[in-house]
Amino acid sequence: MTILDMLNKMNENNKLMAKSLEIIKDNYTSLVNDNYELTLDENRELSVKIPSLERRNEYVYKSVAEYPYPLTMCMRISESSNVERYNYMLSKFMDLYRDKLDLLFKDVHIVDTLKAKIVKTKDRIDYVTYYSIATGAIGAVLLIIFNFTNNVKNAITIGIIVFFILALFMQITKESQVKKIVDAYISLIKTEWYQKELNKQYTYLCNFIE
C-alpha cells in the first residue's frame, strides 16, 4: 500500500486526478528504494524509515521533507489491518502536500489544453495550406479553359502566385508556430519536476497528433 494507491482508489472516477497520479507513478515508482518505508515516528508524524548505515538490522527515521513529495507517495507503507492508520497517514500527507498536488492537477490540465491547442493549430495550418493550393489550382484551370482578357488573366495569375506562396509559407512556418505554443504553455507550468519532464518530452509535444 502507498499514498499513491490510496489516492488512486479515491479518485478513480476523476480523469484529471487519475491522469496526474499516473504521471507521478510513471516518473517516480522506479526511483523508490525498496528498503525505504513510509511510516509514523514516535510523535505520529510522517517519516521515512530507512536501514541504518552504521548498525546492522537497525533503522533510522528521516523527515519526509527530505524527499520529493511524489517519491514519498510511491514509498510502501507496511501492511496493517488498522484502516484508521492508513487514513491518518493519508490525512497527514494531504495536510503537508495538498497545495502542491492541487498545483500539479492544474499543470496537468494546462498540458491537456496545450495538446488540444497543438492539434487545432496544425489543423488550421493544414486547412489554409490545402485551401490555398486548391484555390490556386482552380485558378490555373480557369486560365486554361476560358479566354479571359489580359487584365483578368493577370489578376488570376497574381492570385495563383499569392495562394501558392501562402501555402508554402504556412508549411515552412508550421514547426515554428507549434514550438511557440509549446514554449508558451510549458512556461506556465509551476510544478518544477513536471516542467523538467515536459522539457524532456519537447519533441513529442511538438509532434503531438491526437
VOTOR-718115 format. One line per field, with one value per residue: residue in one letter; residue number from 1; x, y, z of N, C-alpha, C in turn. Coordinates in Angstrom, 2 decimals. Example, Ala and Ser with C-alpha at 12.3 -4.5 7.8 and 13.67 -1.06 7.14 Angstrom:
# VOTOR-718115
r	[A_S]
k	[1_2]
n_u	[13.19_12.85]
n_v	[-5.69_-2.25]
n_w	[7.80_7.08]
ca_u	[12.30_13.67]
ca_v	[-4.50_-1.06]
ca_w	[7.80_7.14]
c_u	[13.20_12.90]
c_v	[-3.30_0.03]
c_w	[7.80_7.87]
# end
This chain:
# VOTOR-718115
r	[M_T_I_L_D_M_L_N_K_M_N_E_N_N_K_L_M_A_K_S_L_E_I_I_K_D_N_Y_T_S_L_V_N_D_N_Y_E_L_T_L_D_E_N_R_E_L_S_V_K_I_P_S_L_E_R_R_N_E_Y_V_Y_K_S_V_A_E_Y_P_Y_P_L_T_M_C_M_R_I_S_E_S_S_N_V_E_R_Y_N_Y_M_L_S_K_F_M_D_L_Y_R_D_K_L_D_L_L_F_K_D_V_H_I_V_D_T_L_K_A_K_I_V_K_T_K_D_R_I_D_Y_V_T_Y_Y_S_I_A_T_G_A_I_G_A_V_L_L_I_I_F_N_F_T_N_N_V_K_N_A_I_T_I_G_I_I_V_F_F_I_L_A_L_F_M_Q_I_T_K_E_S_Q_V_K_K_I_V_D_A_Y_I_S_L_I_K_T_E_W_Y_Q_K_E_L_N_K_Q_Y_T_Y_L_C_N_F_I_E]
k	[1_2_3_4_5_6_7_8_9_10_11_12_13_14_15_16_17_18_19_20_21_22_23_24_25_26_27_28_29_30_31_32_33_34_35_36_37_38_39_40_41_42_43_44_45_46_47_48_49_50_51_52_53_54_55_56_57_58_59_60_61_62_63_64_65_66_67_68_69_70_71_72_73_74_75_76_77_78_79_80_81_82_83_84_85_86_87_88_89_90_91_92_93_94_95_96_97_98_99_100_101_102_103_104_105_106_107_108_109_110_111_112_113_114_115_116_117_118_119_120_121_122_123_124_125_126_127_128_129_130_131_132_133_134_135_136_137_138_139_140_141_142_143_144_145_146_147_148_149_150_151_152_153_154_155_156_157_158_159_160_161_162_163_164_165_166_167_168_169_170_171_172_173_174_175_176_177_178_179_180_181_182_183_184_185_186_187_188_189_190_191_192_193_194_195_196_197_198_199_200_201_202_203_204_205_206_207_208_209_210]
n_u	[0.84_0.49_0.67_-0.01_-1.51_-3.76_-4.83_-5.40_-7.50_-9.42_-9.88_-10.54_-12.59_-12.23_-10.96_-8.90_-7.42_-6.74_-5.11_-3.04_-1.98_-1.11_0.97_2.77_3.28_4.52_6.86_8.17_7.98_9.92_12.12_12.07_13.53_13.59_13.99_13.12_10.62_7.45_6.25_5.09_6.51_7.63_6.24_3.98_4.18_4.61_7.19_10.25_11.35_14.44_17.15_19.82_23.03_25.10_24.63_23.89_20.83_19.29_17.28_16.76_15.01_13.77_12.81_9.96_10.21_12.70_12.63_11.43_7.99_6.46_7.96_7.77_5.09_5.09_6.36_6.37_3.95_3.89_2.07_-1.10_-3.80_-5.21_-7.25_-7.66_-5.15_-3.99_-5.68_-5.10_-2.41_-2.65_-4.16_-2.34_-0.38_-1.76_-2.25_0.27_0.97_-1.14_-1.53_0.55_-0.14_-2.60_-1.65_-0.18_-2.27_-3.55_-1.52_-1.34_-3.78_-3.30_-1.46_-3.06_-4.73_-2.82_-2.14_-4.53_-4.57_-2.33_-3.12_-5.34_-4.09_-2.36_-4.27_-5.55_-3.48_-2.98_-5.45_-5.58_-3.40_-4.11_-6.46_-5.47_-3.81_-5.72_-7.35_-5.53_-5.02_-7.53_-7.74_-5.71_-6.74_-8.99_-7.77_-6.83_-9.12_-10.91_-11.11_-9.89_-9.72_-6.69_-6.22_-7.79_-6.61_-4.08_-4.73_-5.79_-3.53_-1.76_-3.19_-3.06_-0.31_-0.02_-1.62_-0.25_2.19_1.33_0.50_2.95_4.34_2.86_3.38_6.15_6.50_5.13_6.24_7.65_5.56_4.13_6.08_6.31_3.87_4.08_6.29_5.22_3.14_4.48_5.98_4.11_3.80_3.96_4.87_7.89_9.37_7.70_7.68_10.32_10.18_8.41_9.97_11.78_10.14_9.76_10.07_8.22_5.83_5.76_5.33_2.91_0.00_-3.41]
n_v	[-1.20_2.24_5.85_6.81_4.68_4.80_7.33_6.93_5.07_6.64_8.58_7.48_7.94_10.47_11.92_13.79_13.91_11.22_10.93_12.66_11.40_9.09_10.06_10.75_8.19_6.98_8.45_8.28_5.81_3.89_4.96_4.58_3.36_0.05_-0.59_1.48_2.89_4.31_5.73_6.21_8.30_8.39_10.55_10.49_11.59_11.88_9.98_8.72_5.51_4.06_1.76_1.62_2.95_2.56_0.69_-2.69_-4.28_-2.34_0.66_4.00_7.10_9.47_12.79_13.40_15.62_15.66_14.39_14.30_15.06_13.46_11.14_10.22_9.58_7.23_5.42_2.42_1.41_-0.23_-3.29_-3.35_-4.08_-2.14_0.18_2.81_3.75_3.92_5.87_8.00_8.48_9.21_11.52_13.13_13.37_14.77_17.14_18.21_18.34_19.09_21.52_21.47_19.24_20.07_22.08_20.60_19.18_21.28_21.99_19.71_19.88_22.16_21.16_19.35_21.17_22.40_20.30_20.03_22.53_22.38_20.42_21.73_23.98_22.82_21.66_23.94_25.21_23.27_23.28_25.89_25.69_23.60_24.69_26.97_25.85_24.43_26.52_27.96_26.02_25.77_28.30_28.15_26.22_27.57_29.56_28.07_26.99_29.12_32.08_34.72_38.32_40.25_41.73_40.40_37.88_38.51_39.27_36.87_35.26_36.52_36.06_33.25_32.91_34.21_32.60_30.14_30.88_31.53_29.00_27.67_29.22_28.76_26.05_26.05_27.59_26.16_24.41_26.21_27.78_25.94_25.31_27.74_27.84_25.58_26.33_28.57_27.47_25.58_27.28_28.14_26.18_25.32_23.37_22.19_19.72_18.49_20.26_19.97_17.36_17.68_19.25_17.35_15.90_17.47_17.31_15.30_16.60_18.70_17.28_16.19_14.34_13.94]
n_w	[0.00_-0.76_-0.53_-2.98_-4.03_-2.36_-2.97_-5.64_-5.52_-4.34_-6.25_-8.70_-10.49_-11.30_-13.95_-14.49_-12.07_-11.86_-14.09_-13.39_-11.14_-12.33_-13.83_-11.82_-10.85_-13.10_-13.26_-10.82_-9.43_-10.14_-8.96_-6.30_-3.36_-2.36_0.25_1.74_3.78_4.27_7.16_10.59_13.05_16.49_17.38_15.97_13.46_9.94_8.51_7.06_7.04_7.11_6.40_8.76_8.22_9.83_11.83_11.79_10.87_12.03_12.12_10.86_11.20_9.00_8.12_6.05_4.57_3.50_1.14_-2.26_-2.71_-4.58_-4.67_-2.07_-2.06_-3.45_-1.87_-0.01_2.43_5.46_5.77_7.31_9.49_10.50_9.52_10.15_10.63_8.10_7.00_8.67_8.06_5.39_5.70_7.10_5.17_3.16_4.48_4.46_1.74_0.09_-1.31_-3.17_-4.67_-5.72_-7.34_-9.17_-10.40_-11.71_-13.47_-15.07_-16.31_-17.81_-19.64_-20.99_-22.24_-23.82_-25.61_-27.00_-28.19_-29.85_-31.70_-32.84_-33.95_-35.87_-37.52_-38.45_-39.87_-41.84_-43.11_-44.20_-45.89_-47.72_-48.75_-50.00_-51.96_-53.43_-54.32_-55.88_-57.83_-59.03_-60.12_-62.03_-63.75_-64.69_-66.20_-68.29_-69.46_-70.05_-72.08_-71.02_-70.62_-70.86_-68.51_-66.62_-66.75_-65.76_-63.16_-62.12_-62.36_-60.61_-58.27_-58.13_-57.71_-55.24_-53.56_-53.70_-52.62_-50.05_-49.15_-49.15_-47.30_-44.93_-44.45_-44.17_-41.89_-40.03_-38.08_-36.42_-35.47_-33.93_-32.02_-30.67_-29.35_-27.69_-26.10_-24.81_-23.26_-21.65_-20.11_-18.34_-16.49_-13.12_-11.41_-10.62_-11.10_-12.92_-15.02_-15.88_-16.81_-18.93_-20.60_-21.38_-22.96_-25.13_-27.97_-28.54_-27.79_-29.64_-31.93_-31.51_-32.18_-32.18]
ca_u	[0.00_1.20_-0.21_-0.47_-2.59_-4.95_-5.39_-5.96_-8.79_-10.36_-10.10_-10.55_-13.60_-11.82_-9.97_-7.75_-6.61_-6.20_-4.01_-1.95_-1.39_-0.41_2.23_3.66_3.66_5.45_8.12_8.84_7.94_11.19_13.18_11.90_14.37_12.72_14.24_12.54_9.21_6.76_5.66_4.89_7.53_7.10_5.34_2.90_4.41_5.09_8.64_10.73_12.16_15.47_18.17_20.95_24.31_26.11_24.34_23.17_19.49_18.64_16.71_16.70_13.82_14.05_11.62_9.51_10.62_13.99_12.39_10.38_6.69_6.00_8.70_7.14_3.80_5.31_7.00_5.45_3.54_3.79_0.71_-1.74_-5.26_-5.77_-7.60_-7.52_-3.74_-3.84_-6.40_-4.36_-1.21_-3.09_-4.56_-1.12_0.27_-2.52_-2.02_1.58_1.21_-2.37_-1.34_1.42_-0.92_-3.56_-0.89_0.11_-3.51_-3.75_-0.49_-1.73_-4.87_-2.67_-0.86_-4.18_-5.13_-1.74_-2.26_-5.68_-4.16_-1.41_-3.93_-6.14_-3.19_-1.93_-5.44_-5.77_-2.40_-3.21_-6.65_-5.20_-2.48_-4.85_-7.40_-4.69_-3.40_-6.91_-7.77_-4.56_-5.22_-8.77_-7.41_-4.92_-7.67_-9.82_-6.95_-6.70_-10.42_-11.58_-10.29_-10.11_-8.96_-5.35_-6.29_-8.33_-5.56_-3.03_-5.27_-5.86_-2.15_-1.25_-3.90_-2.48_1.02_-0.21_-2.13_0.81_3.17_0.71_0.56_4.35_4.68_2.21_4.08_7.51_6.44_4.29_7.01_7.95_4.31_3.83_7.08_5.96_2.75_4.61_7.12_4.35_2.40_5.42_6.39_3.04_3.84_4.55_5.49_9.25_9.77_6.85_8.17_11.53_9.75_7.83_11.08_12.33_9.16_9.53_9.89_6.94_4.75_5.73_4.83_1.71_-1.17_-4.46]
ca_v	[0.00_3.52_7.02_6.85_3.69_5.30_8.44_6.36_4.47_7.71_9.48_6.70_8.48_11.82_11.67_14.68_13.46_9.90_11.15_13.29_10.36_8.17_10.74_10.56_6.77_6.72_9.17_8.10_4.46_3.21_5.62_4.26_2.32_-0.97_-0.67_2.65_2.68_5.48_5.30_7.27_8.26_8.33_11.69_10.27_12.41_11.10_9.90_7.65_4.53_3.52_0.98_2.37_2.68_2.35_-0.52_-3.71_-4.65_-1.23_1.63_5.40_7.77_10.79_13.59_13.30_16.86_15.43_13.68_14.89_14.50_12.35_9.93_9.78_8.98_5.89_4.55_1.45_1.51_-1.61_-3.82_-3.23_-4.31_-0.93_1.10_4.18_4.14_4.36_7.13_9.03_8.80_9.95_12.84_13.88_13.68_15.81_18.39_18.71_18.50_19.33_22.66_21.05_18.34_20.90_22.78_19.60_18.92_22.43_21.91_18.63_20.44_23.08_20.33_18.85_22.31_22.56_19.27_20.39_23.71_21.92_19.75_22.76_24.82_22.05_21.52_25.25_25.41_22.35_23.73_27.06_25.21_22.87_25.63_27.84_25.05_24.14_27.77_28.22_25.04_26.15_29.47_27.70_25.53_28.60_30.23_27.16_26.74_30.33_33.09_35.98_39.49_40.29_42.22_39.31_36.86_38.99_39.23_35.46_34.77_37.05_35.34_31.90_33.03_34.56_31.43_29.13_31.41_31.39_27.58_27.37_29.92_28.08_24.80_26.35_28.15_25.29_23.93_27.33_28.18_24.94_25.46_28.93_27.45_24.66_27.13_29.44_26.68_24.99_28.35_28.33_25.07_25.75_22.22_22.17_18.42_18.20_21.11_19.32_16.18_18.17_19.67_16.12_15.43_18.62_16.86_14.59_17.58_19.43_16.37_15.53_14.17_13.31]
ca_w	[0.00_-0.80_-0.59_-4.37_-4.16_-1.67_-3.75_-6.87_-5.20_-4.01_-7.39_-9.94_-11.41_-11.68_-15.00_-14.35_-10.94_-12.19_-15.03_-12.64_-10.29_-13.24_-14.19_-10.67_-10.84_-14.21_-13.09_-9.53_-8.87_-10.37_-8.18_-4.88_-2.78_-1.77_1.70_2.38_4.15_4.82_8.43_11.58_14.10_17.86_17.56_15.00_12.28_8.80_8.39_6.19_7.78_6.22_7.12_9.27_7.55_10.87_12.61_11.03_11.33_12.72_11.19_11.28_10.69_8.43_7.80_4.66_3.90_2.85_-0.11_-3.11_-2.32_-5.43_-4.28_-0.82_-2.40_-4.03_-0.88_0.57_3.82_5.95_5.83_8.62_9.49_11.09_8.44_10.66_10.49_6.71_6.84_9.40_7.28_4.20_6.16_7.41_3.90_2.47_5.20_4.06_0.30_-0.68_-2.22_-4.28_-5.52_-6.45_-8.37_-10.21_-11.14_-12.61_-14.51_-15.99_-17.12_-18.77_-20.69_-21.80_-23.08_-24.79_-26.64_-27.83_-28.96_-30.89_-32.73_-33.50_-34.75_-37.03_-38.41_-39.09_-40.85_-42.96_-43.83_-45.00_-46.93_-48.76_-49.37_-50.88_-53.11_-54.23_-54.97_-56.94_-58.90_-59.73_-60.92_-63.18_-64.67_-65.33_-67.22_-69.44_-70.09_-70.54_-72.75_-70.30_-71.06_-70.26_-67.13_-65.79_-66.69_-64.85_-61.78_-61.71_-62.22_-59.33_-57.22_-58.06_-57.09_-53.83_-52.83_-53.58_-51.66_-48.73_-48.80_-48.85_-46.05_-43.81_-44.17_-43.71_-40.53_-39.19_-36.93_-35.52_-34.83_-32.89_-30.96_-29.88_-28.49_-26.67_-25.19_-24.01_-22.27_-20.68_-19.19_-17.35_-15.53_-11.85_-10.73_-11.19_-11.64_-14.07_-16.11_-16.39_-17.57_-20.18_-21.45_-21.96_-23.95_-26.01_-29.36_-28.58_-27.74_-30.91_-32.98_-30.98_-33.06_-31.38]
c_u	[0.88_0.19_-0.81_-1.63_-3.88_-5.62_-6.01_-7.34_-9.85_-10.76_-10.18_-11.57_-13.30_-10.67_-8.72_-6.83_-5.97_-5.00_-2.80_-1.22_-0.62_0.93_3.25_4.18_4.72_6.83_8.88_8.86_9.28_12.34_13.13_12.85_13.47_12.88_13.66_11.06_8.63_6.02_5.41_5.97_6.86_6.15_4.14_2.96_4.93_6.61_9.00_11.69_13.15_16.50_19.33_22.23_25.40_25.90_23.46_21.84_18.82_18.19_16.79_15.48_14.18_12.75_11.24_9.92_11.94_13.85_11.34_9.03_6.19_6.70_8.10_5.81_3.94_5.98_5.97_5.14_3.34_2.33_0.16_-3.24_-5.99_-6.02_-7.41_-6.09_-3.46_-4.48_-5.67_-3.13_-1.56_-3.47_-3.34_-0.39_-0.44_-2.38_-0.71_1.64_-0.04_-2.18_-0.49_0.69_-1.94_-2.87_-0.55_-1.12_-3.79_-2.75_-0.83_-2.88_-4.32_-2.08_-1.94_-4.67_-4.09_-1.89_-3.43_-5.34_-3.23_-2.19_-4.73_-5.28_-2.73_-3.07_-5.69_-4.73_-2.62_-4.41_-6.30_-4.30_-3.25_-5.85_-6.67_-4.26_-4.58_-7.38_-6.84_-4.74_-6.47_-8.51_-6.64_-5.80_-8.54_-9.06_-6.85_-8.02_-10.99_-10.59_-10.57_-9.32_-7.62_-5.38_-6.79_-7.29_-4.47_-3.48_-5.31_-4.46_-1.53_-1.89_-3.34_-1.14_0.90_-0.66_-1.06_1.91_2.64_0.79_1.98_4.76_4.10_2.94_5.49_7.51_5.64_5.02_7.28_6.70_3.96_4.80_6.78_4.84_3.25_5.43_6.26_3.64_3.32_5.87_5.34_3.06_4.60_5.23_6.84_9.61_8.95_7.28_9.44_11.18_9.17_8.92_11.76_11.43_8.88_9.25_8.56_5.77_4.62_5.15_3.53_0.58_-2.21_-4.97]
c_v	[1.25_4.65_7.12_5.88_4.21_6.42_7.94_5.77_5.54_8.53_8.76_7.21_9.91_11.69_12.52_14.22_12.11_10.03_11.74_12.26_9.34_8.75_10.59_9.12_6.47_7.32_8.81_6.67_3.75_3.79_5.27_3.14_1.32_-1.07_0.52_2.41_3.96_5.03_6.50_7.16_8.26_9.48_11.63_11.27_11.53_11.13_8.73_6.77_3.89_2.73_1.86_1.97_2.34_1.05_-1.48_-4.04_-3.57_-0.20_3.04_6.03_9.18_11.50_13.43_14.54_16.71_14.76_14.41_14.25_13.40_11.03_9.35_9.08_7.54_4.93_3.63_1.77_0.08_-2.03_-3.73_-3.48_-3.10_0.11_2.55_4.67_4.64_5.72_8.29_9.46_9.59_11.38_13.72_14.29_14.82_17.15_19.05_19.12_18.77_20.44_22.27_20.10_19.11_21.63_21.83_19.31_20.05_22.38_20.83_19.10_21.40_22.29_19.73_19.94_22.54_21.56_19.57_21.58_23.32_21.30_20.78_23.63_24.09_21.89_22.82_25.50_24.53_22.79_24.90_26.63_24.55_23.77_26.52_27.10_24.78_25.38_28.12_27.29_25.36_27.35_29.09_27.02_26.55_29.33_29.38_27.05_27.99_31.32_34.45_37.11_39.48_40.74_41.14_38.21_37.24_38.90_37.79_34.90_35.24_36.31_33.94_31.93_33.30_33.35_30.35_29.59_31.27_29.94_27.19_27.98_29.20_26.79_25.03_26.82_27.29_24.87_25.04_27.81_27.23_25.09_26.67_28.62_26.57_25.44_27.97_28.65_26.06_26.04_28.60_27.26_25.49_24.61_21.95_20.83_18.05_19.03_20.51_18.11_16.60_18.65_18.47_15.60_16.50_18.19_16.14_15.57_18.33_18.58_15.68_15.52_13.40_12.04]
c_w	[0.00_-0.76_-1.99_-4.59_-3.53_-2.45_-5.05_-6.63_-4.95_-5.24_-8.73_-10.95_-11.85_-12.68_-14.85_-13.22_-11.23_-13.13_-14.30_-11.78_-11.13_-13.66_-13.06_-10.64_-11.90_-13.96_-11.82_-8.97_-9.00_-9.54_-6.70_-4.46_-2.04_-0.25_2.47_2.64_4.73_6.07_9.33_12.64_15.47_18.17_16.62_13.84_11.16_8.74_7.47_6.98_6.82_7.03_7.57_8.54_8.56_11.64_11.82_11.70_12.17_11.68_11.77_10.61_10.21_8.07_6.32_3.86_3.17_1.49_-0.95_-2.78_-3.25_-5.08_-3.00_-1.09_-2.89_-3.05_-0.24_2.03_4.31_6.09_7.25_8.47_10.05_9.99_8.88_10.53_9.08_6.49_7.51_8.61_6.03_4.57_6.46_6.13_3.18_3.17_4.74_2.58_-0.54_-1.71_-3.43_-5.22_-6.35_-7.60_-9.52_-11.05_-12.14_-13.77_-15.54_-16.89_-18.18_-19.94_-21.59_-22.76_-24.18_-25.94_-27.58_-28.73_-30.10_-32.04_-33.54_-34.42_-36.01_-38.03_-39.17_-40.18_-42.08_-43.79_-44.74_-46.17_-48.07_-49.49_-50.37_-52.14_-54.04_-54.99_-56.12_-58.12_-59.72_-60.64_-62.18_-64.22_-65.41_-66.43_-68.49_-70.20_-70.75_-71.15_-72.13_-70.96_-70.33_-68.80_-66.18_-65.63_-65.70_-63.39_-61.26_-61.48_-60.91_-58.15_-57.01_-57.34_-55.60_-53.02_-52.66_-52.61_-50.23_-48.25_-48.39_-47.52_-44.84_-43.44_-43.64_-42.26_-39.56_-37.93_-35.93_-34.79_-33.68_-31.72_-30.07_-28.90_-27.35_-25.64_-24.25_-22.91_-21.23_-19.67_-18.11_-16.26_-14.27_-11.08_-11.37_-11.82_-12.88_-15.27_-16.73_-17.25_-18.92_-21.14_-22.10_-23.08_-25.02_-27.45_-29.53_-28.62_-29.07_-32.04_-32.58_-32.01_-32.26_-32.06]
# end
